[in-house]
């Protein structure tokens, strides 16, 4: 089953993709309404309605090394977290304008998940049960501002800095999925989720010890090595095995 969020008659709507049609539902977790609409990739919206986007940094050893953050050689003992707001969401297949306040605009491809029900104090055994589905994310980053600013609010959380999609795939085992990021067709990142320091269950268990996750919230699980700068006119494609591909153009 594939869950999609689309623009239908000028309003956001959820549905289940069935071949070339979408069977509409009354919400992400809702029942069928009996209405169908033709599938049109141009109508796809980011498949989430979050109160917050929780992001994990430094979750792949090779990425920690490439960023020079290994320090004394020890791996992180806890997931390093930061937030993006709902304003950061951008639709699959959309355009993101290169900000005029950065000279180092970077791509970071990631596996993302969307929460399906309210979750607090999860355990590793129960954590995956709250996931409505998995998708692709592009964590856009103003790298120079990440290094210069006191917090990452601007560098990570600006408008449209989190393209998400193209849809949600429930019941996917996130333990060993291939993640690739291509820029203008060239592979720049190529790894597997089995290389994560903290797996999805560990991330959700950690986060929900002190933050309640609400239905529709998004969790980004970290990026592998290979991140790098973008230029105007670039096309970025993040692909997660078992999910599909998220395409974003930089204008």
PyMOL commands that set and color helices and strands:
alter all, ss='L'
color gray80, all
select helices_A, chain A and resi 41-43+61-66+86-88+127-130+143-148+153-157+174-176+193-195+200-207
alter helices_A, ss='H'
color red, helices_A
select strands_A, chain A and resi 2-8+11-18+21-25+32-38+53-57+80-84+89-90+95-96+105-107+109-115+131-139+141-142+162-169+178-183+186-192+218-223+228-229+235-240+244-250
alter strands_A, ss='S'
color yellow, strands_A
deselect
rebuild
show_as cartoon
